[in-house]
Amino acid sequence: RDVDFDLPEGAVLGLIGRNGAGKSTLIRALMGLIEVDAGSATVLGEPALAMGDRAKEQLGYVPQQPDALGWLRVDEMFALLRGYYPNWDQDFVEAQLERTRLPRDRALAKLSPGERQQAALIRALAVRPRLLVLDEPAAALDPVARRELLREIALRAGESGTSVLFSTHIVSDLERVASHVAFLHQGRMLLQAPMDDLKERYARLWLPGSSAPVKIPGELSRRPQQAFGGWSLVVEQHDSRWPEAAQQPGARIEALGLEDLFVEVAE
């Protein structure tokens, strides 16, 4: 509902939201795996539900639980997929298999969740995609593997112009690699902006009093603060309509980090 966004070429869009916010559903709709109730989804210039081979060859996708082709061995899976992608980078595959020490002769279904995730990520990156779509890609990875993934995302976007869409609930991952951020909450896109703009756009306004204050122009969210004995509001810093409220006794304004902003709007 009310989800509308465009991913520029070479941008890294971090899609953040609580569990159940609709991140995986949105990604599955973009990948043409489910049909949307209203509106449309276009990927690489083609309808998501009717992508041709040309578009699919330029798309790298890793679902939250990469369980496909589980009966194949790791080396068999890469050998099979190599024939479907004209830009397949086998040197990258070999280097990553060596680095991660994935067991080539083991069936995918027999791998640990983290190993399956790494195999799926290698597969998606080996395509050398124009668009890379990752659904909670770091969920099953250890800290070292997660850091390597984020480094690779930044490298692909910066050097190859790959556009990246990845969902997460780990704010620190967003801050490391995302150029743009979108907040999804209960199936609605609450806000989206370039990372630098987002960090400067919003502030927290503390207002005293147990009763709810009247709605303030430029207000994004509000919630009561029992420990403070008042209310916490998220407002746009450069909106000229709310500073009058900040003049009342006991009110104060403070900067809002990305994690605090996520907590405030997701409550």
C-alpha positions as CSV (number, residue, x, y, z in Angstrom):
1,R,0.0,0.0,0.0
2,D,1.3,3.5,-0.9
3,V,4.6,2.0,-2.0
4,D,6.2,4.0,-4.8
5,F,10.0,4.2,-5.4
6,D,12.6,4.3,-8.1
7,L,16.1,2.9,-7.8
8,P,18.7,5.0,-9.7
9,E,21.5,3.3,-11.5
10,G,24.5,2.7,-9.2
11,A,22.5,3.4,-6.1
12,V,22.4,1.2,-3.0
13,L,18.9,1.3,-1.5
14,G,18.5,-0.2,2.0
15,L,15.0,-1.3,2.7
16,I,14.5,-1.3,6.5
17,G,11.5,-2.3,8.6
18,R,10.5,-4.5,11.5
19,N,9.9,-8.2,11.0
20,G,6.5,-8.5,9.3
21,A,6.7,-5.0,7.8
22,G,6.3,-6.4,4.3
23,K,9.9,-6.2,3.0
24,S,10.1,-9.8,1.7
25,T,6.6,-9.4,0.1
26,L,7.7,-6.2,-1.7
27,I,10.9,-7.9,-3.0
28,R,9.0,-11.0,-4.1
29,A,6.6,-8.7,-6.0
30,L,9.5,-6.9,-7.7
31,M,11.0,-10.3,-8.7
32,G,7.7,-11.3,-10.3
33,L,7.2,-14.1,-7.9
34,I,3.8,-12.9,-6.7
35,E,1.2,-10.7,-8.3
36,V,0.4,-7.3,-6.7
37,D,-3.2,-6.4,-5.9
38,A,-2.9,-2.9,-7.4
39,G,-0.3,-0.9,-9.2
40,S,2.7,-2.2,-11.2
41,A,6.3,-3.2,-10.8
42,T,8.9,-2.6,-13.5
43,V,12.4,-4.2,-13.3
44,L,15.1,-3.2,-15.8
45,G,12.5,-1.6,-18.0
46,E,10.2,-4.7,-18.1
47,P,7.1,-5.7,-16.2
48,A,8.1,-7.8,-13.2
49,L,5.6,-10.5,-14.0
50,A,6.8,-10.7,-17.7
51,M,10.6,-10.3,-17.6
52,G,12.3,-11.6,-20.6
53,D,15.6,-13.6,-20.7
54,R,17.6,-10.4,-21.4
55,A,16.4,-8.8,-18.2
56,K,16.8,-12.0,-16.2
57,E,20.4,-12.3,-17.4
58,Q,21.2,-9.0,-15.8
59,L,19.5,-9.7,-12.5
60,G,21.1,-11.2,-9.3
61,Y,18.6,-12.2,-6.6
62,V,19.1,-13.9,-3.2
63,P,15.9,-14.7,-1.2
64,Q,15.8,-14.7,2.5
65,Q,16.0,-18.5,2.6
66,P,17.9,-19.7,-0.5
67,D,16.7,-23.3,-0.6
68,A,16.5,-23.8,-4.4
69,L,18.4,-26.6,-6.2
70,G,19.1,-28.3,-2.8
71,W,19.7,-31.7,-4.4
72,L,22.7,-30.4,-6.4
73,R,26.3,-30.3,-5.1
74,V,27.9,-26.9,-4.8
75,D,30.1,-27.4,-7.9
76,E,27.1,-28.8,-9.9
77,M,25.0,-25.8,-9.1
78,F,27.6,-23.3,-10.4
79,A,28.3,-25.5,-13.5
80,L,24.6,-25.6,-14.3
81,L,24.0,-21.8,-13.9
82,R,27.1,-20.9,-15.8
83,G,25.4,-21.8,-19.0
84,Y,22.5,-19.5,-18.5
85,Y,24.3,-16.2,-18.0
86,P,26.5,-14.7,-20.7
87,N,28.4,-12.4,-18.3
88,W,29.1,-15.2,-15.8
89,D,32.4,-14.6,-13.9
90,Q,33.9,-18.0,-13.2
91,D,37.1,-16.5,-11.9
92,F,35.1,-14.7,-9.2
93,V,33.3,-18.0,-8.3
94,E,36.6,-19.8,-8.0
95,A,38.1,-17.1,-5.8
96,Q,35.1,-16.9,-3.6
97,L,34.9,-20.7,-3.1
98,E,38.6,-20.7,-2.1
99,R,38.1,-17.7,0.3
100,T,34.9,-19.1,1.9
101,R,36.1,-22.7,1.8
102,L,32.6,-23.9,0.9
103,P,32.7,-27.7,0.3
104,R,32.3,-28.1,-3.4
105,D,31.2,-31.8,-3.2
106,R,28.5,-31.3,-0.7
107,A,24.8,-31.0,-1.6
108,L,23.3,-27.6,-1.0
109,A,20.7,-29.0,1.2
110,K,23.4,-30.4,3.5
111,L,25.1,-27.0,4.0
112,S,24.6,-24.9,7.1
113,P,22.3,-21.9,6.8
114,G,25.3,-19.6,6.6
115,E,27.0,-21.7,3.9
116,R,23.8,-21.8,1.8
117,Q,23.6,-18.0,2.1
118,Q,27.2,-17.6,1.0
119,A,26.7,-19.9,-2.0
120,A,23.6,-18.0,-3.0
121,L,25.5,-14.7,-2.8
122,I,28.4,-16.0,-4.9
123,R,25.9,-17.1,-7.5
124,A,24.1,-13.8,-7.6
125,L,27.3,-11.8,-7.8
126,A,28.9,-14.1,-10.5
127,V,26.1,-13.0,-12.9
128,R,27.8,-9.5,-12.8
129,P,24.3,-8.1,-12.6
130,R,23.0,-4.6,-13.4
131,L,20.6,-5.1,-10.6
132,L,21.3,-7.0,-7.4
133,V,18.4,-7.7,-5.0
134,L,19.1,-9.2,-1.6
135,D,16.4,-10.1,1.0
136,E,18.0,-10.0,4.5
137,P,21.3,-11.1,3.0
138,A,23.3,-11.0,6.3
139,A,20.7,-12.9,8.4
140,A,22.7,-16.2,8.5
141,L,26.2,-14.8,8.1
142,D,28.9,-14.5,10.7
143,P,30.4,-11.1,11.4
144,V,33.4,-11.7,9.1
145,A,31.2,-12.9,6.2
146,R,28.8,-10.0,6.7
147,R,31.6,-7.5,6.5
148,E,32.9,-9.1,3.3
149,L,29.3,-8.9,1.8
150,L,29.0,-5.2,2.6
151,R,32.4,-4.6,1.1
152,E,31.4,-6.4,-2.1
153,I,28.1,-4.5,-2.3
154,A,29.9,-1.2,-2.1
155,L,32.6,-2.3,-4.6
156,R,30.0,-3.4,-7.2
157,A,28.0,-0.2,-6.9
158,G,31.0,2.0,-7.0
159,E,33.1,0.4,-9.7
160,S,30.5,-1.4,-11.9
161,G,27.5,0.8,-11.5
162,T,25.4,-2.1,-10.2
163,S,22.1,-1.0,-8.6
164,V,21.5,-2.7,-5.3
165,L,18.3,-3.2,-3.3
166,F,18.7,-5.0,0.0
167,S,16.4,-5.4,2.9
168,T,17.6,-5.5,6.5
169,H,16.7,-4.7,10.1
170,I,20.4,-4.0,11.0
171,V,20.8,-0.3,11.0
172,S,24.6,-0.4,11.0
173,D,24.6,-2.3,7.7
174,L,22.6,0.5,6.1
175,E,25.0,3.2,7.4
176,R,28.0,1.4,6.0
177,V,26.9,0.9,2.4
178,A,23.4,2.4,1.6
179,S,23.2,5.6,-0.5
180,H,19.4,5.7,-0.1
181,V,17.1,4.4,2.6
182,A,13.4,3.5,2.6
183,F,11.4,2.8,5.8
184,L,8.6,0.2,5.4
185,H,6.1,-0.2,8.2
186,Q,2.9,-2.4,8.2
187,G,3.0,-2.6,4.4
188,R,3.4,1.2,3.9
189,M,6.4,3.2,2.8
190,L,6.7,5.7,5.6
191,L,9.6,7.6,4.1
192,Q,12.5,7.4,1.7
193,A,15.4,9.6,1.0
194,P,19.1,9.7,0.2
195,M,21.1,8.7,3.3
196,D,22.8,12.1,3.7
197,D,19.5,13.9,3.5
198,L,17.8,11.5,5.9
199,K,20.5,12.1,8.6
200,E,20.0,15.9,8.4
201,R,16.2,16.0,7.8
202,Y,14.7,14.9,11.0
203,A,15.0,15.8,14.7
204,R,13.4,14.7,18.0
205,L,11.3,17.2,19.8
206,W,10.6,16.5,23.5
207,L,7.4,18.1,24.8
208,P,6.4,18.0,28.5
209,G,3.0,17.0,29.8
210,S,1.0,13.8,30.3
211,S,-1.8,14.8,27.8
212,A,-1.1,14.4,24.1
213,P,-0.1,17.7,22.5
214,V,-2.0,19.0,19.5
215,K,-0.7,17.7,16.2
216,I,2.3,19.8,15.0
217,P,2.8,20.6,11.4
218,G,5.8,18.7,10.0
219,E,5.3,15.9,12.5
220,L,6.3,12.4,11.3
221,S,5.5,10.4,14.4
222,R,4.9,10.7,18.2
223,R,4.9,8.5,21.2
224,P,4.6,9.0,25.0
225,Q,7.7,8.8,27.2
226,Q,6.8,7.7,30.7
227,A,10.3,8.1,32.1
228,F,10.5,11.7,30.7
229,G,6.9,12.4,31.6
230,G,6.1,13.9,28.2
231,W,6.1,13.1,24.5
232,S,8.7,12.4,21.9
233,L,7.9,13.7,18.4
234,V,9.9,13.3,15.2
235,V,9.8,16.5,13.1
236,E,11.4,17.8,10.0
237,Q,14.3,20.1,11.1
238,H,13.8,22.6,8.4
239,D,10.0,22.9,8.7
240,S,9.3,26.4,9.9
241,R,5.9,25.5,11.4
242,W,6.9,23.7,14.5
243,P,9.6,25.8,16.3
244,E,6.9,27.7,18.2
245,A,6.1,24.4,20.1
246,A,9.7,24.1,21.1
247,Q,9.6,27.4,23.0
248,Q,7.3,26.2,25.7
249,P,8.9,25.5,29.1
250,G,10.6,22.1,29.4
251,A,10.7,21.5,25.6
252,R,13.9,20.6,23.9
253,I,15.1,19.6,20.5
254,E,17.9,17.1,19.7
255,A,19.5,15.4,16.7
256,L,18.2,12.0,15.7
257,G,20.4,9.2,14.5
258,L,19.3,6.7,11.9
259,E,18.7,3.9,14.5
260,D,16.7,6.3,16.7
261,L,14.7,7.4,13.7
262,F,13.9,3.8,12.8
263,V,12.8,3.0,16.4
264,E,10.6,6.1,16.5
265,V,8.7,5.6,13.2
266,A,8.4,1.8,13.7
267,E,6.7,2.0,17.0
